[in-house]
């Protein structure tokens, strides 16, 4: 049985379920909320490229390098975005959480910490990962701040690391949480979730 296999994770506010092609119309609707693909420092699919992005992620799943999820809100079933386990290293084991985006109206409502709680709990407590990694664009300060709020520590910056769709080359900031750090990081995430007002997570 593969170490990383498709599964559904259910939290306090969100449900992560295996990405499927049937999710495309709802994901197209989600990405239109805030027109996230227009942010030059991100790699968010547009409605026109959503089918291609779903196919790409599912192909990587078949190759064993990615486990993609569709993120939905439990209260009303609305699809909020996508996230993945990626750069899967089954030998160590170690994994990155990335390729994540959330519809604009759901950002800052507790969706991100709930989603990360689910993914990191599964990685550390079910899969025995020694580290969980996060990567983002140096210029994406919103993403960097969100990662730091999780309790991840910066490992370093990969200069001229990745070519972006607009032709620019990004510096990639690498963060991680170690298995030894997970208990305190988990307590911090739980404290954040305890402060979320349920009404703010609803539509």
C-alpha atoms as an extended CHARMM CRD file, in Angstrom:
* protein
*
       203  EXT
         1         1  UNK       CA              0.0000000000        0.0000000000        0.0000000000  PROA      1               0.0000000000
         2         2  UNK       CA              1.4470000000        3.4320000000       -0.9570000000  PROA      2               0.0000000000
         3         3  UNK       CA              2.5220000000        5.6640000000        1.9230000000  PROA      3               0.0000000000
         4         4  UNK       CA              0.6910000000        8.6040000000        0.3960000000  PROA      4               0.0000000000
         5         5  UNK       CA             -2.6840000000        7.5190000000       -0.9590000000  PROA      5               0.0000000000
         6         6  UNK       CA             -5.8870000000        9.4730000000       -1.7380000000  PROA      6               0.0000000000
         7         7  UNK       CA             -8.0550000000       10.1140000000        1.3120000000  PROA      7               0.0000000000
         8         8  UNK       CA            -10.5750000000       12.5690000000        2.7500000000  PROA      8               0.0000000000
         9         9  UNK       CA             -9.6300000000       14.6820000000        5.7750000000  PROA      9               0.0000000000
        10        10  UNK       CA            -12.3620000000       16.4400000000        7.7430000000  PROA      10              0.0000000000
        11        11  UNK       CA            -11.6360000000       19.2480000000       10.1710000000  PROA      11              0.0000000000
        12        12  UNK       CA            -13.5760000000       21.8090000000       12.1500000000  PROA      12              0.0000000000
        13        13  UNK       CA            -14.4620000000       24.0250000000        9.2050000000  PROA      13              0.0000000000
        14        14  UNK       CA            -13.1060000000       22.4350000000        6.0210000000  PROA      14              0.0000000000
        15        15  UNK       CA            -13.0540000000       19.0940000000        4.2610000000  PROA      15              0.0000000000
        16        16  UNK       CA            -10.1520000000       18.0260000000        2.0420000000  PROA      16              0.0000000000
        17        17  UNK       CA            -11.1420000000       15.4240000000       -0.5170000000  PROA      17              0.0000000000
        18        18  UNK       CA             -9.1990000000       13.8730000000       -3.3890000000  PROA      18              0.0000000000
        19        19  UNK       CA             -9.1030000000       16.1770000000       -6.4180000000  PROA      19              0.0000000000
        20        20  UNK       CA            -11.3520000000       14.9610000000       -9.2240000000  PROA      20              0.0000000000
        21        21  UNK       CA            -12.2000000000       16.2930000000      -12.6970000000  PROA      21              0.0000000000
        22        22  UNK       CA            -15.8310000000       16.6710000000      -11.6010000000  PROA      22              0.0000000000
        23        23  UNK       CA            -14.7190000000       19.4620000000       -9.2450000000  PROA      23              0.0000000000
        24        24  UNK       CA            -13.7160000000       21.6820000000      -12.1920000000  PROA      24              0.0000000000
        25        25  UNK       CA            -16.8640000000       23.8990000000      -12.4140000000  PROA      25              0.0000000000
        26        26  UNK       CA            -16.7660000000       24.6150000000       -8.6730000000  PROA      26              0.0000000000
        27        27  UNK       CA            -13.0280000000       25.3180000000       -8.7610000000  PROA      27              0.0000000000
        28        28  UNK       CA            -13.5250000000       27.6810000000      -11.7130000000  PROA      28              0.0000000000
        29        29  UNK       CA            -16.1140000000       29.5300000000       -9.6460000000  PROA      29              0.0000000000
        30        30  UNK       CA            -13.8110000000       29.6340000000       -6.6290000000  PROA      30              0.0000000000
        31        31  UNK       CA            -10.8600000000       31.0790000000       -8.5170000000  PROA      31              0.0000000000
        32        32  UNK       CA            -13.0470000000       33.8420000000       -9.9960000000  PROA      32              0.0000000000
        33        33  UNK       CA            -13.5690000000       35.0470000000       -6.4130000000  PROA      33              0.0000000000
        34        34  UNK       CA            -10.7990000000       37.6130000000       -6.3010000000  PROA      34              0.0000000000
        35        35  UNK       CA             -9.3760000000       36.7370000000       -9.7660000000  PROA      35              0.0000000000
        36        36  UNK       CA             -6.4310000000       35.1400000000       -8.0140000000  PROA      36              0.0000000000
        37        37  UNK       CA             -4.6420000000       34.2010000000      -11.2330000000  PROA      37              0.0000000000
        38        38  UNK       CA             -3.8740000000       37.8970000000      -11.8060000000  PROA      38              0.0000000000
        39        39  UNK       CA             -1.4750000000       38.0000000000       -8.8290000000  PROA      39              0.0000000000
        40        40  UNK       CA              1.8740000000       38.0040000000      -10.6380000000  PROA      40              0.0000000000
        41        41  UNK       CA              3.8060000000       36.3760000000       -7.7860000000  PROA      41              0.0000000000
        42        42  UNK       CA              1.5730000000       33.2780000000       -7.6000000000  PROA      42              0.0000000000
        43        43  UNK       CA              0.8680000000       30.2440000000       -9.7690000000  PROA      43              0.0000000000
        44        44  UNK       CA             -2.9220000000       30.1100000000       -9.4960000000  PROA      44              0.0000000000
        45        45  UNK       CA             -4.8070000000       28.6330000000      -12.4710000000  PROA      45              0.0000000000
        46        46  UNK       CA             -7.3250000000       30.7790000000      -14.3230000000  PROA      46              0.0000000000
        47        47  UNK       CA            -10.8060000000       29.4430000000      -15.1520000000  PROA      47              0.0000000000
        48        48  UNK       CA             -9.5570000000       28.7680000000      -18.6860000000  PROA      48              0.0000000000
        49        49  UNK       CA             -6.5790000000       26.7090000000      -17.4810000000  PROA      49              0.0000000000
        50        50  UNK       CA             -8.3380000000       24.9010000000      -14.6320000000  PROA      50              0.0000000000
        51        51  UNK       CA             -8.9080000000       21.6950000000      -16.5990000000  PROA      51              0.0000000000
        52        52  UNK       CA             -5.2260000000       21.5680000000      -17.5500000000  PROA      52              0.0000000000
        53        53  UNK       CA             -4.1720000000       22.1910000000      -13.9330000000  PROA      53              0.0000000000
        54        54  UNK       CA             -6.4340000000       19.4300000000      -12.6100000000  PROA      54              0.0000000000
        55        55  UNK       CA             -5.0300000000       17.0350000000      -15.1950000000  PROA      55              0.0000000000
        56        56  UNK       CA             -1.4430000000       18.0550000000      -14.3140000000  PROA      56              0.0000000000
        57        57  UNK       CA             -1.9770000000       17.4650000000      -10.5980000000  PROA      57              0.0000000000
        58        58  UNK       CA             -3.6640000000       14.1250000000      -11.1500000000  PROA      58              0.0000000000
        59        59  UNK       CA             -0.8360000000       13.0070000000      -13.4470000000  PROA      59              0.0000000000
        60        60  UNK       CA              1.6570000000       13.8590000000      -10.7080000000  PROA      60              0.0000000000
        61        61  UNK       CA             -0.4610000000       11.8290000000       -8.3140000000  PROA      61              0.0000000000
        62        62  UNK       CA             -0.1840000000        8.8630000000      -10.6760000000  PROA      62              0.0000000000
        63        63  UNK       CA              3.5960000000        9.3830000000      -10.6800000000  PROA      63              0.0000000000
        64        64  UNK       CA              3.6660000000        9.3510000000       -6.8740000000  PROA      64              0.0000000000
        65        65  UNK       CA              5.0270000000       12.8830000000       -6.4480000000  PROA      65              0.0000000000
        66        66  UNK       CA              1.8330000000       14.7060000000       -5.4660000000  PROA      66              0.0000000000
        67        67  UNK       CA             -1.3910000000       14.0900000000       -3.5570000000  PROA      67              0.0000000000
        68        68  UNK       CA             -3.8740000000       16.8390000000       -4.5480000000  PROA      68              0.0000000000
        69        69  UNK       CA             -6.9890000000       17.8910000000       -2.6440000000  PROA      69              0.0000000000
        70        70  UNK       CA            -10.0800000000       19.9760000000       -3.2820000000  PROA      70              0.0000000000
        71        71  UNK       CA            -10.8890000000       22.1520000000       -0.2540000000  PROA      71              0.0000000000
        72        72  UNK       CA            -14.5600000000       22.7080000000        0.6230000000  PROA      72              0.0000000000
        73        73  UNK       CA            -16.4060000000       24.3810000000        3.4830000000  PROA      73              0.0000000000
        74        74  UNK       CA            -18.2480000000       21.9430000000        5.7390000000  PROA      74              0.0000000000
        75        75  UNK       CA            -21.1260000000       24.2810000000        6.6210000000  PROA      75              0.0000000000
        76        76  UNK       CA            -22.4430000000       24.6410000000        3.0670000000  PROA      76              0.0000000000
        77        77  UNK       CA            -20.2550000000       22.4530000000        0.8430000000  PROA      77              0.0000000000
        78        78  UNK       CA            -18.8870000000       25.4050000000       -1.1200000000  PROA      78              0.0000000000
        79        79  UNK       CA            -15.5480000000       24.6700000000       -2.8230000000  PROA      79              0.0000000000
        80        80  UNK       CA            -12.8830000000       27.0710000000       -1.5700000000  PROA      80              0.0000000000
        81        81  UNK       CA             -9.7590000000       26.0660000000       -3.4930000000  PROA      81              0.0000000000
        82        82  UNK       CA             -6.9890000000       23.5080000000       -3.8150000000  PROA      82              0.0000000000
        83        83  UNK       CA             -3.9850000000       22.2610000000       -1.8360000000  PROA      83              0.0000000000
        84        84  UNK       CA             -1.5270000000       19.3720000000       -2.1270000000  PROA      84              0.0000000000
        85        85  UNK       CA              1.0710000000       17.1670000000       -0.5700000000  PROA      85              0.0000000000
        86        86  UNK       CA              3.9350000000       17.5490000000       -3.0650000000  PROA      86              0.0000000000
        87        87  UNK       CA              7.6480000000       16.7600000000       -3.4630000000  PROA      87              0.0000000000
        88        88  UNK       CA              6.8490000000       13.5060000000       -1.7030000000  PROA      88              0.0000000000
        89        89  UNK       CA              9.8700000000       11.6860000000       -0.2750000000  PROA      89              0.0000000000
        90        90  UNK       CA              8.6890000000        8.2980000000        0.9870000000  PROA      90              0.0000000000
        91        91  UNK       CA             12.1600000000        7.1500000000        2.0860000000  PROA      91              0.0000000000
        92        92  UNK       CA             12.7680000000        9.8190000000        4.7440000000  PROA      92              0.0000000000
        93        93  UNK       CA              9.6910000000       10.3750000000        4.8610000000  PROA      93              0.0000000000
        94        94  UNK       CA              9.2230000000       14.0790000000        4.2080000000  PROA      94              0.0000000000
        95        95  UNK       CA              6.6860000000       16.1520000000        2.2870000000  PROA      95              0.0000000000
        96        96  UNK       CA              5.9070000000       19.6810000000        1.1620000000  PROA      96              0.0000000000
        97        97  UNK       CA              2.4800000000       21.2900000000        1.5060000000  PROA      97              0.0000000000
        98        98  UNK       CA              2.0190000000       23.5730000000       -1.4610000000  PROA      98              0.0000000000
        99        99  UNK       CA              0.2340000000       24.6310000000       -4.6500000000  PROA      99              0.0000000000
       100       100  UNK       CA             -2.4240000000       26.0520000000       -2.3370000000  PROA      100             0.0000000000
       101       101  UNK       CA             -4.9440000000       28.7490000000       -3.1460000000  PROA      101             0.0000000000
       102       102  UNK       CA             -8.1900000000       29.8250000000       -1.4580000000  PROA      102             0.0000000000
       103       103  UNK       CA            -11.0300000000       31.9260000000       -2.8430000000  PROA      103             0.0000000000
       104       104  UNK       CA            -10.5840000000       35.5410000000       -1.7270000000  PROA      104             0.0000000000
       105       105  UNK       CA            -13.7920000000       35.7970000000        0.3210000000  PROA      105             0.0000000000
       106       106  UNK       CA            -12.7420000000       32.8090000000        2.4780000000  PROA      106             0.0000000000
       107       107  UNK       CA             -9.2570000000       34.0680000000        3.2770000000  PROA      107             0.0000000000
       108       108  UNK       CA             -8.7120000000       35.0680000000        6.9040000000  PROA      108             0.0000000000
       109       109  UNK       CA            -11.7060000000       33.0490000000        8.1420000000  PROA      109             0.0000000000
       110       110  UNK       CA             -9.9130000000       30.0970000000        9.7460000000  PROA      110             0.0000000000
       111       111  UNK       CA             -9.8340000000       28.0210000000        6.5720000000  PROA      111             0.0000000000
       112       112  UNK       CA             -6.0440000000       28.0480000000        6.2550000000  PROA      112             0.0000000000
       113       113  UNK       CA             -5.1570000000       26.9830000000        9.8210000000  PROA      113             0.0000000000
       114       114  UNK       CA             -7.8550000000       24.2830000000        9.7540000000  PROA      114             0.0000000000
       115       115  UNK       CA             -6.5490000000       22.9390000000        6.4460000000  PROA      115             0.0000000000
       116       116  UNK       CA             -2.9400000000       23.0030000000        7.6410000000  PROA      116             0.0000000000
       117       117  UNK       CA             -3.9270000000       21.3180000000       10.9100000000  PROA      117             0.0000000000
       118       118  UNK       CA             -5.4400000000       18.4410000000        8.9180000000  PROA      118             0.0000000000
       119       119  UNK       CA             -2.4850000000       18.0700000000        6.5660000000  PROA      119             0.0000000000
       120       120  UNK       CA              0.2580000000       18.3410000000        9.1830000000  PROA      120             0.0000000000
       121       121  UNK       CA             -1.5370000000       16.0480000000       11.6300000000  PROA      121             0.0000000000
       122       122  UNK       CA             -1.7880000000       13.4240000000        8.8990000000  PROA      122             0.0000000000
       123       123  UNK       CA              1.8340000000       13.9230000000        7.8150000000  PROA      123             0.0000000000
       124       124  UNK       CA              3.3650000000       13.7580000000       11.2890000000  PROA      124             0.0000000000
       125       125  UNK       CA              0.9820000000       11.4740000000       13.1890000000  PROA      125             0.0000000000
       126       126  UNK       CA             -0.1830000000        9.0400000000       10.5050000000  PROA      126             0.0000000000
       127       127  UNK       CA              2.6750000000        8.9740000000        8.0060000000  PROA      127             0.0000000000
       128       128  UNK       CA              5.5720000000        9.5410000000       10.4100000000  PROA      128             0.0000000000
       129       129  UNK       CA              7.1230000000       12.4110000000        8.4620000000  PROA      129             0.0000000000
       130       130  UNK       CA             10.3100000000       13.8770000000        9.8670000000  PROA      130             0.0000000000
       131       131  UNK       CA              9.6180000000       17.2930000000        8.3350000000  PROA      131             0.0000000000
       132       132  UNK       CA              6.8870000000       19.1850000000        6.5190000000  PROA      132             0.0000000000
       133       133  UNK       CA              8.0650000000       21.8760000000        4.1350000000  PROA      133             0.0000000000
       134       134  UNK       CA              6.4980000000       25.0490000000        2.7180000000  PROA      134             0.0000000000
       135       135  UNK       CA              7.7400000000       27.1580000000       -0.1880000000  PROA      135             0.0000000000
       136       136  UNK       CA              6.6520000000       30.5150000000       -1.5550000000  PROA      136             0.0000000000
       137       137  UNK       CA              7.7440000000       33.4790000000       -3.6510000000  PROA      137             0.0000000000
       138       138  UNK       CA              9.9970000000       35.9590000000       -1.8530000000  PROA      138             0.0000000000
       139       139  UNK       CA              7.6240000000       38.7400000000       -2.9560000000  PROA      139             0.0000000000
       140       140  UNK       CA              4.5030000000       36.9660000000       -1.6800000000  PROA      140             0.0000000000
       141       141  UNK       CA              4.4800000000       38.5740000000        1.7500000000  PROA      141             0.0000000000
       142       142  UNK       CA              0.9270000000       37.4340000000        2.4860000000  PROA      142             0.0000000000
       143       143  UNK       CA              1.9560000000       33.8110000000        1.9770000000  PROA      143             0.0000000000
       144       144  UNK       CA              5.1900000000       34.2250000000        3.9530000000  PROA      144             0.0000000000
       145       145  UNK       CA              3.3280000000       35.7480000000        6.8900000000  PROA      145             0.0000000000
       146       146  UNK       CA              0.7290000000       32.9690000000        6.7890000000  PROA      146             0.0000000000
       147       147  UNK       CA              3.4480000000       30.2970000000        6.8170000000  PROA      147             0.0000000000
       148       148  UNK       CA              5.2480000000       31.9890000000        9.7050000000  PROA      148             0.0000000000
       149       149  UNK       CA              1.9780000000       32.2020000000       11.6630000000  PROA      149             0.0000000000
       150       150  UNK       CA              1.7430000000       28.4270000000       11.3770000000  PROA      150             0.0000000000
       151       151  UNK       CA              4.9850000000       28.1920000000       13.3510000000  PROA      151             0.0000000000
       152       152  UNK       CA              7.2220000000       27.1240000000       10.4670000000  PROA      152             0.0000000000
       153       153  UNK       CA             10.8330000000       28.3170000000       10.5030000000  PROA      153             0.0000000000
       154       154  UNK       CA             12.7090000000       29.6760000000        7.5200000000  PROA      154             0.0000000000
       155       155  UNK       CA             15.3640000000       27.3140000000        6.1680000000  PROA      155             0.0000000000
       156       156  UNK       CA             16.6970000000       29.6620000000        3.5200000000  PROA      156             0.0000000000
       157       157  UNK       CA             16.1510000000       31.3140000000        0.1480000000  PROA      157             0.0000000000
       158       158  UNK       CA             16.7520000000       29.6250000000       -3.2150000000  PROA      158             0.0000000000
       159       159  UNK       CA             17.8750000000       32.4710000000       -5.4890000000  PROA      159             0.0000000000
       160       160  UNK       CA             16.7860000000       32.5250000000       -9.1620000000  PROA      160             0.0000000000
       161       161  UNK       CA             14.9730000000       29.2800000000       -8.4490000000  PROA      161             0.0000000000
       162       162  UNK       CA             11.8570000000       29.0670000000      -10.6330000000  PROA      162             0.0000000000
       163       163  UNK       CA             10.7160000000       30.7050000000      -13.8550000000  PROA      163             0.0000000000
       164       164  UNK       CA              7.2610000000       32.2500000000      -13.5180000000  PROA      164             0.0000000000
       165       165  UNK       CA              4.5590000000       32.3560000000      -16.2230000000  PROA      165             0.0000000000
       166       166  UNK       CA              5.3250000000       36.0350000000      -16.9480000000  PROA      166             0.0000000000
       167       167  UNK       CA              8.9880000000       35.2090000000      -17.5920000000  PROA      167             0.0000000000
       168       168  UNK       CA             10.3810000000       36.5320000000      -14.3200000000  PROA      168             0.0000000000
       169       169  UNK       CA             12.4940000000       34.2230000000      -12.1550000000  PROA      169             0.0000000000
       170       170  UNK       CA             11.4620000000       33.9570000000       -8.5410000000  PROA      170             0.0000000000
       171       171  UNK       CA             13.5070000000       33.6450000000       -5.3950000000  PROA      171             0.0000000000
       172       172  UNK       CA             11.8970000000       30.8220000000       -3.4040000000  PROA      172             0.0000000000
       173       173  UNK       CA             11.6740000000       31.0530000000        0.3900000000  PROA      173             0.0000000000
       174       174  UNK       CA             11.7960000000       27.6190000000        2.0570000000  PROA      174             0.0000000000
       175       175  UNK       CA             10.2410000000       26.9530000000        5.4650000000  PROA      175             0.0000000000
       176       176  UNK       CA              9.7540000000       23.7770000000        7.4650000000  PROA      176             0.0000000000
       177       177  UNK       CA              8.3180000000       22.2690000000       10.6250000000  PROA      177             0.0000000000
       178       178  UNK       CA             10.2450000000       19.3340000000       12.1500000000  PROA      178             0.0000000000
       179       179  UNK       CA              8.6190000000       16.3750000000       13.8630000000  PROA      179             0.0000000000
       180       180  UNK       CA             10.1730000000       17.5060000000       17.1710000000  PROA      180             0.0000000000
       181       181  UNK       CA              8.5200000000       20.9260000000       16.7310000000  PROA      181             0.0000000000
       182       182  UNK       CA              5.1050000000       19.5870000000       15.7830000000  PROA      182             0.0000000000
       183       183  UNK       CA              3.6080000000       19.3490000000       19.3260000000  PROA      183             0.0000000000
       184       184  UNK       CA              4.1000000000       23.0660000000       20.0130000000  PROA      184             0.0000000000
       185       185  UNK       CA              3.0880000000       24.0460000000       16.4650000000  PROA      185             0.0000000000
       186       186  UNK       CA             -0.0630000000       21.9620000000       16.8590000000  PROA      186             0.0000000000
       187       187  UNK       CA             -0.9060000000       23.7360000000       20.1220000000  PROA      187             0.0000000000
       188       188  UNK       CA             -0.5090000000       27.0780000000       18.3780000000  PROA      188             0.0000000000
       189       189  UNK       CA             -2.7750000000       26.0420000000       15.5190000000  PROA      189             0.0000000000
       190       190  UNK       CA             -5.3970000000       24.7650000000       17.9410000000  PROA      190             0.0000000000
       191       191  UNK       CA             -5.3030000000       28.0460000000       19.8620000000  PROA      191             0.0000000000
       192       192  UNK       CA             -5.8990000000       29.9410000000       16.6100000000  PROA      192             0.0000000000
       193       193  UNK       CA             -8.8130000000       27.6880000000       15.6740000000  PROA      193             0.0000000000
       194       194  UNK       CA            -10.3410000000       28.1140000000       19.1260000000  PROA      194             0.0000000000
       195       195  UNK       CA            -10.4610000000       31.8870000000       18.5370000000  PROA      195             0.0000000000
       196       196  UNK       CA            -12.2530000000       31.6210000000       15.1720000000  PROA      196             0.0000000000
       197       197  UNK       CA            -15.8700000000       32.7330000000       15.3260000000  PROA      197             0.0000000000
       198       198  UNK       CA            -17.9120000000       30.0940000000       13.4450000000  PROA      198             0.0000000000
       199       199  UNK       CA            -20.0640000000       32.7260000000       11.7310000000  PROA      199             0.0000000000
       200       200  UNK       CA            -16.9930000000       34.1410000000        9.9640000000  PROA      200             0.0000000000
       201       201  UNK       CA            -16.3610000000       30.8200000000        8.2180000000  PROA      201             0.0000000000
       202       202  UNK       CA            -19.8140000000       30.6870000000        6.6690000000  PROA      202             0.0000000000
       203       203  UNK       CA            -20.7110000000       32.2930000000        3.3550000000  PROA      203             0.0000000000
